[in-house]
Amino acid sequence: MIDDEADIREVVSISLTDAGYRVATAADGRTGLLRVQSEPPQIVITDIRMPGMDGIQVLDAVKKLNPDIEVIVITAFADLELAVKALQLDASDFITKPISDSALHLALNRAKTRYTVRKQLKDYTRLLEKEKEDQARILHQDKMMSLGRLAASVVHEINNPLSGILNYIRLMHRILRSGPLGAERQEKFQGYLDLVDKELSRCTQIVSNLLTFSRKSPPAFETVHIDDLLERCILLSRHRLQLQKIDLATDIQPDLPPVTGDANQLQQCVINLIFNAVDAMPAGGTLTLAAGIDRGKNRLTIAVSDTGCGIEEKNLPHIFEPFFTTKQEGYGVGLGLSTVYGIMQRHQGAVTVDSRPAKGTTFRLEIPLER
């Protein structure tokens, strides 16, 4: 309570103390501001007209120190223009002299409500920011897990063409050492060279796709061509499917229209669903990758189907929850499907599942078409 009139300070202090408030007083603006700095209050009541530092200056200084502190100004009827200015400077209320208990407590209740609501909004904002950080962390953690599994597969995928390249180069060396190149040997040499070129291009493409997938970057929404994206997913996962004795079938509609999205995140979704399908078929089976248009929903759909063990009905409501997993220990921590769900939400799309125990599972990604 800041006021240069001792009687007003005393009367208001007694009234507020009786009402359960803890009150500190100051006889001028500068002293009051020092009290605010040393012992920050939730509410400041200040007279507008005071010698030296007036109430408007006090209000401005308090808000610069801590914008969450609510300020009520006391004014005379003649100073209503100053009261309006105080409200424009974010004062919560004003009361006029002579001060009545009812007006004082009404202004305090408004200030308390404002203080509480402001604090709740800040707490909620912090919670949303933390949620966003957590989502980004989980998204990256899941990507790194997928990347590890991809890398292990890609090592074998690259090793095969590299072994072939080495053999072709040895054959070319043998041709060169055996004397001048005739037409027939020239043709054979050129054939080996073409094979080396083809296999090296394949290795380059695999590594390039893996590096693109591993890159940590903020979400970047752009035009995405789904047929190209699915081709990359097939290239990165083909060797893993071969190792698990899984046949790959595709049913991708030609001339699919582009969608707007983050290509890296959408690729992460498809890779996750492919890995889940592979894990569901430990003894082999068939994985079907399909894509088409749902005109009724104006969405592009991507479906990943397997002929594996399926999902029990009791588990279906929980499969998109973070850390829920039905896999054995060491085979996953339950982030994959929750990550897919989060990515599709950010794309204003959806992910659905249709599964029957021992009959297989189909996951569908629905992505809005460009309008």
LOGU-351641 format. One record per residue (C-alpha): x, y, z. Coordinates in Angstrom, 1 decimal. Each point is the difference from the previous one (the first is absolute). Layout:
BEGIN
X,Y,Z
...
***
This chain:
BEGIN
0.0,0.0,0.0
1.7,3.2,-1.2
-1.5,3.4,1.0
1.4,3.2,1.3
-2.9,0.5,2.5
0.7,-1.9,3.3
-3.6,-0.2,1.0
-1.0,-1.7,-3.3
2.9,-2.5,0.3
-1.1,-0.8,3.6
-3.7,-0.4,-0.7
0.5,-2.1,-3.1
2.7,-2.2,1.7
-2.3,-0.8,2.9
-2.9,-0.9,-2.4
2.2,-2.2,-2.1
1.6,-1.7,3.0
-3.4,-0.7,1.5
-1.0,-1.6,-3.4
3.0,-2.4,0.2
2.5,1.9,-2.2
3.7,0.4,0.8
0.7,3.7,-0.5
3.1,2.1,-0.4
-0.2,3.8,-0.3
2.1,2.9,-1.5
-0.4,3.7,0.3
1.3,0.8,-3.5
0.6,-1.6,-3.4
3.7,-0.5,0.2
-0.2,-1.7,3.4
-2.9,-2.1,-1.2
1.9,-1.1,-3.0
2.9,-1.1,2.2
-2.4,-2.1,2.1
-1.3,-1.5,-3.3
3.5,-1.0,-1.0
1.1,-1.4,3.4
-3.3,-1.8,0.8
-2.1,-0.4,-3.2
-3.7,0.1,0.7
-2.9,-1.4,-2.1
-1.9,3.3,0.1
1.1,3.7,0.3
-2.5,2.7,1.0
1.4,3.5,-0.8
-1.3,3.5,0.2
0.2,1.8,-3.4
0.9,3.5,1.3
3.1,-0.1,2.2
3.1,2.3,0.2
3.1,-1.2,-1.7
-0.9,-3.3,-1.7
-3.7,0.0,-0.8
-2.3,-3.0,-0.4
0.3,-0.2,-3.8
3.8,-0.2,0.3
-0.3,-2.6,2.8
-2.4,-2.1,-2.2
2.4,0.2,-3.0
3.0,-1.0,2.2
-1.8,-2.9,1.7
-1.1,-1.5,-3.3
3.6,0.3,-1.3
1.2,-1.8,3.1
-2.7,-2.7,-0.1
-2.9,0.1,-2.4
-1.9,-2.6,2.0
-0.4,2.4,3.0
-3.5,1.5,-0.1
-0.3,3.7,0.7
-3.0,1.9,1.3
0.1,3.8,-0.1
-1.8,2.4,2.3
-1.3,3.2,-1.5
-2.3,2.9,0.6
-2.9,0.7,-2.3
1.9,2.9,-1.5
2.8,-2.4,-1.1
-2.1,-2.4,-2.0
2.1,0.6,-3.1
3.0,-1.2,1.9
-1.9,-3.1,1.1
-0.8,-0.8,-3.7
3.6,0.4,-0.8
0.9,-2.3,2.8
-2.4,-2.7,-1.4
1.7,0.5,-3.4
3.3,-0.8,1.7
-1.4,-3.3,1.3
-1.3,1.0,3.4
-2.6,-2.5,1.1
-2.4,2.5,1.5
-0.5,3.4,1.6
-1.9,1.2,3.0
-0.9,3.6,0.9
0.4,1.9,3.2
-1.5,-0.1,2.6
0.8,-3.7,0.0
-3.0,-2.3,0.9
0.6,-3.5,1.3
-2.3,-1.5,-2.6
1.7,1.7,-2.9
3.5,-0.9,1.4
-0.9,-3.7,0.4
-1.7,-0.2,-3.3
3.1,1.4,-1.7
2.2,-2.5,1.9
-2.2,-2.9,-1.0
0.3,1.0,-3.6
3.8,0.4,0.3
0.3,-3.5,1.7
-2.1,-1.5,-2.8
2.2,1.6,-2.6
3.2,-1.1,1.8
-1.2,-3.6,0.2
-1.2,-0.2,-3.6
3.3,1.6,-1.2
2.0,-2.6,2.0
-2.1,-2.9,-1.3
0.5,1.2,-3.6
3.7,0.2,0.5
0.1,-3.4,1.6
-2.1,-1.4,-2.8
2.3,1.6,-2.6
3.0,-1.6,1.7
-1.7,-3.3,0.0
-0.8,0.2,-3.7
3.7,1.0,-0.7
1.2,-3.0,2.0
-2.4,-2.2,-1.8
1.3,1.2,-3.3
3.6,-0.6,1.1
-1.0,-3.5,1.3
-1.6,-0.8,-3.4
3.0,1.2,-1.9
2.3,-2.1,2.3
-2.2,-3.2,-0.4
-0.2,0.5,-3.8
3.8,0.3,-0.2
0.6,-2.9,2.4
-2.3,-2.2,-2.1
1.7,1.0,-3.2
3.4,-0.9,1.5
-1.3,-3.4,1.0
-1.4,-0.5,-3.6
3.3,1.3,-1.4
2.0,-2.6,2.0
-2.1,-2.8,-1.4
0.2,1.4,-3.5
3.7,0.5,0.2
0.6,-3.7,1.0
-2.1,-1.0,-3.0
1.7,2.4,-2.4
3.4,-1.2,1.0
-0.9,-3.4,-1.5
-1.9,1.6,-2.9
3.1,2.0,-1.0
2.4,-2.9,0.7
-1.5,-2.1,-2.8
0.5,2.5,-2.9
3.5,0.9,1.4
1.0,-3.7,-0.2
-1.3,-0.1,-3.5
1.9,3.1,-1.0
3.2,-1.4,1.4
-0.4,-3.2,-2.1
-0.8,2.0,-3.1
3.1,2.2,0.5
2.2,-3.2,0.4
-1.4,-1.4,-3.2
0.7,3.3,-1.8
3.6,-0.1,1.3
0.4,-3.5,-1.3
-1.3,1.0,-3.4
2.5,2.9,-0.1
2.9,-2.2,1.0
-0.7,-2.5,-2.7
1.0,2.2,-2.8
-1.5,2.5,-2.5
-3.8,0.3,0.0
-1.7,-1.5,-3.0
-3.6,0.8,-0.9
-1.4,-3.0,2.0
2.1,0.7,3.1
-0.8,3.7,-0.3
-3.7,-0.7,0.0
0.5,-2.3,3.1
2.0,2.8,1.7
-2.6,2.6,-0.7
-2.7,-2.4,1.4
1.9,-0.3,3.3
0.5,3.8,0.1
-3.8,0.5,-0.5
-0.7,-2.4,2.9
2.4,1.8,2.3
-1.6,3.3,-0.9
-3.5,-1.4,0.7
1.0,-1.5,3.3
1.8,3.1,1.2
-3.1,2.1,-0.9
-2.1,-2.4,2.1
2.4,0.4,3.0
0.0,3.8,-0.4
-3.8,0.1,-0.1
-0.3,-2.2,3.1
2.5,2.1,2.0
-1.6,3.3,-1.2
-3.5,-1.2,1.2
1.4,-1.1,3.3
1.7,3.4,0.6
-3.2,1.8,-1.0
-1.9,-2.1,2.5
2.5,0.6,2.8
0.2,3.7,-0.4
-1.3,1.9,3.1
-2.0,2.9,-1.3
-3.1,2.0,1.1
-3.3,-0.9,-1.6
0.0,1.3,-3.6
-3.4,-0.2,-1.8
0.4,-0.1,-3.7
-1.4,-1.8,-3.0
0.6,-3.8,0.3
-0.3,-2.5,-2.7
-1.1,-3.2,1.7
1.1,-2.4,-2.7
3.6,1.3,0.3
-0.2,-0.3,3.8
-1.3,-3.6,-0.1
2.8,-0.9,-2.5
2.6,1.3,2.6
-1.7,-2.0,2.8
0.1,-3.2,-2.2
3.7,0.6,-0.8
1.0,0.4,3.6
-2.0,-2.9,1.3
0.3,-2.6,-2.9
3.0,-1.8,1.5
-1.7,-0.3,3.4
-3.0,-1.6,-1.7
2.2,-2.4,-1.9
1.9,-1.1,3.2
-3.4,-0.7,1.7
-1.2,-1.9,-3.0
-2.8,2.4,-0.6
-1.5,0.6,-3.4
-0.8,3.6,-1.0
-3.1,0.8,-2.0
-0.9,3.5,-1.1
-3.3,1.5,-1.1
0.8,3.6,-0.6
-2.4,2.0,-2.1
1.7,1.7,-3.0
0.1,3.8,-0.2
-0.7,0.6,3.7
-0.5,3.7,0.6
2.5,1.8,2.3
-0.7,0.8,3.7
1.2,2.7,2.3
2.1,-1.3,2.8
3.4,-0.7,1.5
1.6,-2.7,-2.2
2.4,-1.1,2.7
-2.7,-0.5,2.6
-2.3,-1.8,-2.4
2.8,-2.3,-1.0
0.6,-0.7,3.7
-3.7,-1.0,0.3
0.2,-2.5,-2.9
3.4,-1.4,1.2
-1.5,-0.5,3.5
-3.0,-1.9,-1.4
2.2,-2.1,-2.2
2.2,-1.0,3.0
-3.1,-0.8,2.0
-1.2,-2.2,-2.8
3.4,-1.8,-0.2
0.0,-0.6,3.7
-3.5,-1.5,-0.3
1.2,-2.6,-2.5
3.1,-1.7,1.6
-0.6,-3.1,-2.1
-0.4,1.9,-3.2
-3.1,1.1,-1.9
-1.2,2.7,-2.4
0.1,3.7,0.5
-2.2,2.1,-2.2
0.6,3.7,-0.5
-2.9,1.8,-1.6
-0.9,3.6,-0.8
-3.0,1.7,-1.5
-2.6,2.7,0.2
-3.1,0.1,2.3
-2.2,2.4,-2.0
-2.7,0.0,2.7
2.4,1.3,2.6
2.2,2.0,-2.5
3.0,-1.8,1.4
2.9,-2.0,-1.3
0.4,-3.3,1.9
3.1,-2.2,0.5
-0.7,-3.5,1.3
2.6,-2.4,1.4
-1.4,-3.6,0.4
1.6,-3.1,1.3
-1.0,-3.7,0.3
1.4,-0.2,3.6
-1.2,-0.8,3.5
-2.5,2.9,0.2
-0.9,2.1,3.0
-2.3,-1.2,2.8
-3.2,1.9,0.3
0.7,1.0,3.6
3.2,1.8,-1.1
-1.4,1.9,-3.0
-1.2,3.0,2.1
3.5,0.5,1.5
2.3,-0.5,-3.0
0.5,3.7,-0.6
0.8,0.8,3.6
3.7,0.9,0.7
2.1,-2.9,1.3
-2.8,-2.6,-0.5
1.5,-3.0,-1.6
-0.9,-3.7,-0.4
3.5,-0.9,-1.2
2.5,-2.0,2.0
2.6,2.0,2.0
2.8,1.2,-2.3
-2.3,0.2,-3.0
-1.4,3.5,0.5
-1.1,2.5,2.7
-3.4,0.9,-1.5
0.8,3.4,-1.5
-0.5,-0.9,-3.7
-3.8,0.1,-0.3
-0.4,3.0,2.4
2.5,1.8,-2.2
-2.0,-0.9,-3.1
-3.2,1.2,1.7
1.6,3.4,0.9
1.4,0.5,-3.5
-3.4,-0.6,-1.6
-1.7,2.4,2.5
2.5,2.7,-1.0
-0.8,-0.7,-3.7
-3.8,0.3,0.8
-0.3,-3.6,-1.1
-0.6,-3.3,1.8
1.3,-3.5,0.6
-2.4,-3.0,0.3
0.5,-3.7,0.6
-1.9,-3.1,-1.0
1.3,-3.2,1.6
-1.0,-3.5,0.8
2.1,-2.5,2.1
1.8,-2.5,-2.3
-1.5,1.7,-3.1
2.2,3.0,-0.4
-0.1,3.8,0.4
-0.5,3.0,-2.2
1.0,3.5,1.0
-1.3,3.0,-2.1
1.4,3.5,-0.1
-2.4,2.6,-1.2
1.5,3.3,-1.2
-2.1,2.9,-1.2
0.3,0.8,-3.7
1.0,3.5,-1.1
-3.1,2.1,-0.7
***
